Amino acid sequence: MKKVDFLILFLCFAFFVDSTAQCEIKNRVQADGSMLYYFDPAVFYTTKSKSLKINIVTDKEHYFVALQPTPFPDKKIGKKIKDDLLIILSDNKTYKLAHYDTQYQRNDSIMQVLYLIDEKDIDAFSKNEAVTAEINMAGTEFIRSYNFKLHKNAIRNQLNCFLKKEDD
């Protein structure tokens, strides 16, 4: 086998592995017995003092953007988070996602806030990268603004994995 043939074969294999790994859908049963489907969160923003992980979660009827900010407020303050999330996508439009739920997981070591993607905005989220998010952290400080540098396409890619699975 020539070196060029081997290189092409290797690149095709690497692309295949990468594209299938991106659609690793996980699931968990909620306390009420319902099933949630999700992806491992992707790091969208990180500095020495704060970070933000994001992933898509669905109950197969609705789609949510799940945020895991660090640092996060303690449970007493965090449960007061009720404001909506503003996300600017690469189409230069601002989308408002309604606050759905604030959860503390793994013995309260992770805080996750779920925001509902409006059904009319699913198409935009499936076609555009995330650019910026603005979050009001329930009076713990001013509105946090995150200009995404990492994995800007994670929301789009994860949402498309779910949409593709539903079409099958």
ABEGO torsion letter per residue (X at the ends): XBAAAAAAAAAAAAAAAAAAAAABBBBBBBAAGBBBBBBBBBBABBBAABBBBBBBBBAGABBBBBBBBOBBBBAAAAAABABBBBBBBAAGBBBBBBBABBBBBGGGABBBBBBBBBAAAAAAAAABBBABBBBBAGGABBBBBBBBABGAAAAAAAAAAAAAAAAX
